[in-house]
Amino acid sequence: MDERTERRYALRADMFKALAHPMRIFLLDKLRERSYCVCELAAEVGIDKSVASKHLSQLKAAGLIEDQKRGTLVEYSLVASCVLEMVECAERTILENRRKQLDFISPESVSG
């Protein structure tokens, strides 16, 4: 793999790393609705502003959100809504896998 290809895949992996925390996925879901400031998101989620800010900085570094200053307020907005489609795909896959597991251990197979 050449250096350019390696960098390309490293950037992709960085994006997945940013998605690898339930709180960050929740924040992305909230940002799908509208732009929020850190204080609103922290209150919405029930976490400290500094924790919300850290999560948001990771999402921003991955290129999933952007911030915009409005006076002393900084608002965050979603720029890559397509990642939420991937999250929904993952959820459907999880549900389908659970159904298959339940089908495998159905009462007929347990009693037989």
LUMZA-288808 format. One line per field, with one value per residue: residue number from 1; residue in one letter; x, y, z of N, C-alpha, C, O in turn. Coordinates in Angstrom, 3 decimals. Layout:
num = c(NUM, ...)
residu = c(A, ...)
npx = c(X, ...)
npy = c(Y, ...)
npz = c(Z, ...)
capx = c(X, ...)
capy = c(Y, ...)
capz = c(Z, ...)
cpx = c(X, ...)
cpy = c(Y, ...)
cpz = c(Z, ...)
opx = c(X, ...)
opy = c(Y, ...)
opz = c(Z, ...)
***
This chain:
num = c(1, 2, 3, 4, 5, 6, 7, 8, 9, 10, 11, 12, 13, 14, 15, 16, 17, 18, 19, 20, 21, 22, 23, 24, 25, 26, 27, 28, 29, 30, 31, 32, 33, 34, 35, 36, 37, 38, 39, 40, 41, 42, 43, 44, 45, 46, 47, 48, 49, 50, 51, 52, 53, 54, 55, 56, 57, 58, 59, 60, 61, 62, 63, 64, 65, 66, 67, 68, 69, 70, 71, 72, 73, 74, 75, 76, 77, 78, 79, 80, 81, 82, 83, 84, 85, 86, 87, 88, 89, 90, 91, 92, 93, 94, 95, 96, 97, 98, 99, 100, 101, 102, 103, 104, 105, 106, 107, 108, 109, 110, 111, 112)
residu = c(M, D, E, R, T, E, R, R, Y, A, L, R, A, D, M, F, K, A, L, A, H, P, M, R, I, F, L, L, D, K, L, R, E, R, S, Y, C, V, C, E, L, A, A, E, V, G, I, D, K, S, V, A, S, K, H, L, S, Q, L, K, A, A, G, L, I, E, D, Q, K, R, G, T, L, V, E, Y, S, L, V, A, S, C, V, L, E, M, V, E, C, A, E, R, T, I, L, E, N, R, R, K, Q, L, D, F, I, S, P, E, S, V, S, G)
npx = c(0.854, 0.631, 1.823, -0.102, -2.523, -2.519, -2.794, -5.319, -6.959, -6.380, -7.545, -10.218, -10.488, -10.091, -12.464, -14.306, -13.410, -14.164, -16.853, -17.119, -18.288, -21.055, -22.169, -21.226, -22.481, -25.100, -24.997, -24.537, -26.967, -28.701, -27.772, -28.670, -31.209, -31.002, -28.803, -26.727, -25.541, -22.771, -23.590, -26.365, -26.468, -25.106, -26.853, -29.128, -28.298, -27.437, -24.863, -21.650, -20.525, -17.845, -17.301, -19.085, -18.018, -15.526, -16.267, -17.506, -15.339, -13.878, -15.605, -15.622, -12.925, -12.890, -14.288, -17.037, -18.783, -19.267, -18.244, -19.579, -19.070, -21.080, -21.093, -20.252, -21.017, -20.731, -21.853, -22.694, -22.951, -24.243, -22.436, -22.084, -24.387, -24.778, -23.422, -25.149, -26.992, -25.503, -25.266, -27.921, -28.181, -26.438, -27.889, -30.189, -28.972, -28.039, -30.503, -31.590, -29.721, -30.162, -32.778, -32.329, -30.777, -32.659, -34.523, -33.008, -32.897, -35.500, -38.625, -39.235, -36.755, -35.522, -37.101, -36.938)
npy = c(-1.169, 2.147, 5.373, 7.426, 6.007, 4.640, 6.795, 7.676, 5.538, 5.634, 8.055, 7.400, 5.431, 7.034, 8.476, 6.468, 5.860, 8.162, 7.752, 5.735, 5.852, 5.857, 8.291, 10.222, 9.430, 9.892, 12.682, 13.453, 12.631, 14.403, 16.781, 16.468, 17.443, 20.259, 23.155, 23.412, 24.884, 24.220, 24.293, 23.856, 21.262, 19.796, 20.117, 18.902, 16.250, 15.714, 15.927, 17.222, 20.408, 20.484, 17.826, 17.367, 19.187, 18.034, 15.665, 16.812, 18.102, 15.939, 14.898, 17.032, 17.114, 14.809, 15.625, 15.513, 17.312, 20.889, 24.066, 27.272, 30.586, 32.764, 35.661, 35.501, 32.946, 29.568, 27.602, 24.311, 22.248, 19.614, 18.160, 15.912, 14.107, 11.661, 9.733, 9.052, 7.553, 5.287, 4.507, 3.880, 1.729, -0.054, -0.466, -1.744, -4.071, -5.200, -5.724, -7.578, -9.650, -10.355, -11.305, -13.577, -15.057, -15.513, -16.995, -19.242, -20.322, -21.037, -22.183, -24.686, -25.749, -25.969, -27.739, -30.008)
npz = c(0.000, -0.913, 0.325, 0.091, -0.203, 2.200, 3.986, 3.255, 4.109, 6.805, 7.535, 7.158, 9.124, 11.371, 11.360, 11.946, 14.506, 15.842, 15.869, 17.648, 20.184, 22.297, 23.255, 21.471, 19.119, 19.872, 20.191, 17.534, 16.453, 17.752, 16.625, 14.099, 14.117, 14.493, 14.791, 17.677, 20.738, 22.952, 25.632, 25.478, 24.354, 26.335, 28.506, 27.449, 27.233, 29.758, 30.816, 31.858, 30.658, 29.832, 29.214, 27.119, 25.318, 24.792, 23.467, 21.237, 20.061, 19.145, 17.230, 15.482, 14.672, 13.177, 11.030, 10.953, 12.061, 12.254, 13.577, 14.435, 15.182, 17.024, 18.083, 21.404, 21.599, 20.536, 17.993, 17.028, 14.169, 12.116, 9.501, 8.050, 7.477, 6.384, 7.862, 9.844, 8.523, 8.160, 10.807, 11.340, 9.601, 10.853, 13.191, 12.175, 11.254, 13.646, 14.922, 13.118, 13.343, 16.008, 15.809, 14.224, 16.008, 18.020, 16.585, 16.176, 18.722, 19.200, 20.708, 19.576, 18.860, 21.304, 22.810, 21.315)
capx = c(0.000, 1.455, 1.609, -1.362, -3.599, -2.469, -3.357, -6.753, -7.608, -6.206, -8.583, -11.485, -10.461, -10.279, -13.884, -14.961, -13.029, -15.004, -18.197, -17.030, -18.757, -22.499, -22.498, -20.968, -23.551, -26.275, -24.808, -24.773, -28.405, -29.294, -27.377, -29.469, -32.402, -30.654, -27.534, -26.767, -24.318, -22.319, -24.392, -27.654, -26.248, -24.762, -28.096, -29.995, -27.759, -27.230, -23.434, -20.943, -20.159, -16.487, -17.389, -19.735, -17.055, -14.500, -16.884, -17.719, -14.048, -13.502, -16.458, -15.159, -11.638, -13.182, -14.969, -18.459, -19.524, -18.499, -18.717, -19.699, -19.171, -22.128, -20.715, -19.493, -21.584, -20.269, -22.875, -22.232, -23.936, -23.876, -22.087, -22.017, -25.563, -24.704, -22.941, -26.297, -27.573, -24.690, -25.651, -29.222, -27.886, -25.870, -28.982, -31.000, -28.180, -28.075, -31.839, -31.730, -28.897, -30.873, -33.906, -31.777, -30.381, -33.889, -35.075, -32.168, -33.236, -36.960, -39.109, -39.174, -35.388, -35.155, -37.833, -36.696)
capy = c(0.000, 3.350, 6.328, 8.136, 5.059, 4.409, 7.990, 7.665, 4.578, 6.130, 9.067, 6.668, 4.802, 8.109, 8.796, 5.391, 6.015, 9.228, 7.188, 4.580, 6.152, 6.095, 9.702, 10.974, 9.106, 10.624, 14.102, 13.582, 12.506, 15.684, 17.805, 16.265, 18.276, 21.676, 23.543, 23.561, 25.288, 23.193, 24.311, 23.214, 19.825, 19.233, 20.066, 17.910, 14.917, 15.554, 15.793, 18.470, 21.092, 20.121, 16.489, 17.569, 19.885, 17.071, 14.814, 17.627, 18.355, 14.713, 14.838, 18.083, 16.676, 13.774, 16.254, 15.185, 18.518, 22.137, 25.058, 28.630, 31.538, 33.779, 36.478, 34.676, 31.605, 28.697, 26.621, 23.159, 21.703, 18.380, 18.343, 14.597, 13.358, 10.300, 8.783, 8.581, 6.466, 4.122, 4.123, 3.215, 0.436, -0.892, -0.834, -2.764, -5.302, -5.738, -6.282, -8.777, -10.691, -10.791, -12.132, -14.871, -15.781, -15.960, -18.066, -20.409, -20.909, -21.042, -23.279, -25.976, -26.292, -26.248, -28.908, -31.155)
capz = c(0.000, -0.956, 1.416, -0.115, 0.095, 3.644, 4.631, 2.950, 5.001, 8.175, 7.742, 7.305, 10.446, 12.350, 11.406, 12.694, 15.914, 16.388, 16.029, 18.533, 21.540, 22.247, 23.475, 20.251, 18.173, 20.352, 19.860, 16.093, 16.256, 18.168, 15.657, 12.884, 14.292, 14.331, 15.411, 19.135, 21.436, 23.889, 26.857, 25.178, 24.197, 27.644, 29.286, 26.796, 27.491, 31.192, 31.114, 32.056, 29.408, 29.410, 28.615, 25.816, 24.477, 24.370, 22.447, 20.036, 19.406, 18.431, 16.041, 14.573, 14.117, 12.184, 9.901, 10.962, 12.443, 12.181, 14.532, 13.927, 16.285, 16.991, 19.239, 22.345, 21.518, 19.456, 17.647, 16.267, 13.234, 11.439, 8.087, 7.392, 7.930, 5.842, 8.868, 10.607, 7.728, 8.477, 12.163, 11.214, 8.970, 11.914, 14.090, 11.491, 11.227, 15.009, 15.140, 12.289, 13.963, 17.226, 15.368, 13.811, 17.214, 18.680, 15.764, 16.390, 20.019, 19.318, 21.564, 18.887, 18.881, 22.694, 23.292, 20.436)
cpx = c(0.902, 1.027, 0.265, -2.566, -3.670, -3.101, -4.870, -7.502, -7.462, -7.257, -9.956, -11.569, -10.670, -11.749, -14.638, -14.623, -13.889, -16.429, -18.251, -17.412, -20.242, -22.891, -22.286, -22.024, -24.829, -26.174, -25.027, -26.263, -29.125, -28.995, -28.076, -30.695, -32.133, -29.273, -27.747, -25.468, -23.983, -23.222, -25.756, -27.502, -25.945, -26.007, -29.035, -29.589, -27.604, -25.783, -22.843, -20.556, -18.779, -16.470, -18.011, -18.759, -15.978, -15.048, -17.058, -16.408, -13.574, -14.330, -16.029, -13.843, -11.836, -13.929, -16.460, -19.349, -18.634, -19.044, -18.723, -19.905, -20.273, -21.930, -19.837, -19.955, -21.011, -21.355, -22.271, -23.344, -23.351, -23.555, -22.059, -23.179, -25.557, -24.204, -24.092, -27.068, -26.813, -25.035, -26.986, -29.067, -27.329, -26.968, -29.883, -30.278, -28.188, -29.418, -32.049, -30.915, -29.551, -32.051, -33.424, -31.373, -31.608, -34.547, -34.312, -32.521, -34.750, -37.400, -39.033, -37.778, -34.964, -35.834, -37.497, -35.494)
cpy = c(1.234, 4.334, 7.049, 7.241, 4.789, 5.580, 8.041, 6.731, 4.972, 7.185, 8.424, 6.041, 5.847, 8.479, 7.730, 5.462, 7.088, 8.731, 6.089, 4.883, 6.491, 7.567, 10.519, 10.673, 9.836, 12.105, 14.344, 13.528, 13.804, 16.771, 17.629, 17.191, 19.749, 21.925, 23.742, 24.172, 24.198, 23.142, 23.643, 21.701, 19.160, 19.098, 18.991, 16.483, 14.648, 15.291, 17.184, 19.090, 20.689, 18.741, 16.595, 18.215, 18.943, 16.152, 15.580, 17.901, 17.130, 14.564, 15.869, 17.676, 15.617, 14.337, 15.981, 16.365, 19.729, 23.077, 26.432, 29.557, 32.542, 34.644, 35.649, 33.224, 30.839, 27.654, 25.537, 22.674, 20.483, 18.672, 17.022, 13.732, 11.921, 9.299, 8.257, 7.515, 5.173, 3.598, 3.380, 1.842, -0.527, -1.369, -1.905, -4.111, -5.976, -6.405, -7.575, -9.938, -11.232, -11.690, -13.529, -15.707, -16.317, -17.086, -19.368, -21.118, -20.885, -22.232, -24.651, -26.592, -26.646, -27.536, -30.167, -31.883)
cpz = c(0.000, 0.140, 1.296, 0.232, 1.595, 4.398, 4.439, 3.906, 6.460, 8.498, 7.912, 8.698, 11.541, 12.480, 12.186, 14.178, 16.571, 16.639, 17.085, 19.980, 21.469, 22.407, 22.203, 19.189, 18.569, 19.995, 18.370, 15.785, 16.647, 17.133, 14.317, 12.924, 13.957, 14.920, 16.913, 19.616, 22.446, 25.115, 26.642, 25.078, 25.537, 28.508, 28.748, 27.171, 28.980, 31.555, 31.308, 30.714, 28.910, 28.745, 27.223, 24.840, 23.951, 23.274, 21.138, 19.310, 18.636, 17.147, 15.004, 13.905, 13.039, 10.977, 9.841, 11.324, 12.211, 13.232, 13.888, 15.120, 16.007, 18.228, 20.149, 22.330, 20.336, 19.227, 16.771, 15.358, 12.537, 9.976, 7.326, 7.882, 7.418, 6.871, 9.716, 9.841, 8.007, 9.874, 12.134, 10.564, 10.012, 12.859, 13.463, 11.473, 12.597, 15.274, 14.354, 12.874, 15.233, 16.864, 14.964, 15.016, 17.942, 17.899, 15.996, 17.696, 20.253, 20.160, 20.898, 18.988, 20.304, 23.168, 22.504, 20.802)
opx = c(1.820, 0.001, -0.423, -3.509, -4.753, -3.859, -5.608, -8.549, -8.337, -7.798, -10.759, -12.603, -11.351, -12.228, -15.509, -15.467, -14.297, -17.123, -19.327, -16.912, -20.644, -23.834, -23.079, -22.418, -25.555, -27.149, -25.642, -26.761, -30.043, -29.862, -28.074, -31.156, -32.904, -28.651, -28.809, -24.422, -24.822, -23.577, -26.247, -28.298, -26.470, -26.197, -29.661, -30.441, -27.634, -25.494, -23.462, -20.291, -18.564, -15.702, -17.524, -18.687, -15.568, -14.373, -16.786, -16.372, -12.940, -13.810, -16.068, -13.671, -11.048, -14.178, -17.088, -20.519, -17.427, -20.163, -17.986, -20.788, -20.383, -22.519, -18.795, -19.350, -20.826, -21.732, -21.450, -24.520, -22.136, -24.319, -22.015, -22.981, -26.253, -24.528, -24.022, -27.724, -27.407, -25.090, -27.158, -29.755, -27.714, -26.980, -30.289, -30.898, -28.329, -29.469, -32.615, -31.381, -29.497, -32.297, -34.038, -31.598, -31.599, -35.073, -34.895, -32.460, -35.208, -36.644, -38.798, -37.634, -34.132, -35.207, -37.744, -35.153)
opy = c(1.346, 4.145, 7.253, 7.686, 4.719, 5.372, 8.405, 7.091, 4.670, 7.209, 8.873, 6.118, 5.578, 8.764, 8.049, 5.155, 6.942, 9.237, 5.569, 4.237, 7.328, 8.034, 11.409, 11.566, 10.338, 12.710, 15.340, 14.289, 14.245, 17.582, 18.541, 17.663, 20.397, 21.021, 24.181, 24.006, 23.352, 22.059, 22.942, 20.948, 18.087, 18.077, 18.261, 15.622, 13.498, 14.532, 18.191, 18.374, 20.565, 18.517, 15.988, 17.829, 19.046, 15.895, 15.051, 17.929, 17.262, 14.153, 15.610, 17.874, 15.531, 13.618, 16.189, 16.415, 19.613, 22.909, 26.711, 29.344, 33.091, 34.395, 35.148, 32.370, 31.402, 26.919, 25.806, 22.685, 20.344, 19.354, 17.013, 12.756, 11.063, 8.115, 7.148, 6.668, 4.097, 2.388, 2.373, 0.895, -1.696, -2.527, -2.853, -5.159, -7.195, -7.521, -8.541, -11.077, -12.433, -12.703, -14.535, -16.917, -17.449, -18.029, -20.452, -22.345, -20.728, -23.190, -25.658, -27.800, -27.533, -28.342, -31.277, -32.875)
opz = c(0.813, 0.794, 2.296, 0.887, 2.176, 5.345, 5.354, 4.444, 7.270, 9.603, 8.730, 9.362, 12.530, 13.578, 12.996, 15.019, 17.723, 17.522, 17.380, 20.901, 20.661, 21.769, 21.896, 18.440, 17.711, 19.549, 17.989, 14.955, 15.956, 16.808, 13.490, 11.884, 13.249, 15.477, 17.353, 18.990, 22.756, 25.581, 27.527, 25.639, 25.835, 29.169, 29.517, 27.397, 29.417, 32.481, 30.964, 29.748, 27.704, 27.809, 26.268, 23.674, 22.795, 22.277, 20.060, 18.080, 17.589, 16.109, 13.801, 12.702, 12.097, 10.010, 8.803, 10.944, 12.001, 13.717, 12.942, 15.950, 14.911, 19.280, 19.726, 22.978, 19.257, 20.140, 15.893, 15.724, 12.391, 9.293, 6.096, 8.605, 7.960, 6.770, 10.245, 10.446, 8.081, 10.092, 12.821, 10.945, 10.043, 13.276, 14.134, 11.655, 12.687, 15.790, 14.866, 12.893, 15.499, 17.519, 15.322, 15.046, 18.427, 18.490, 16.009, 17.784, 21.384, 20.318, 21.566, 19.177, 20.494, 23.856, 22.976, 20.157)
***
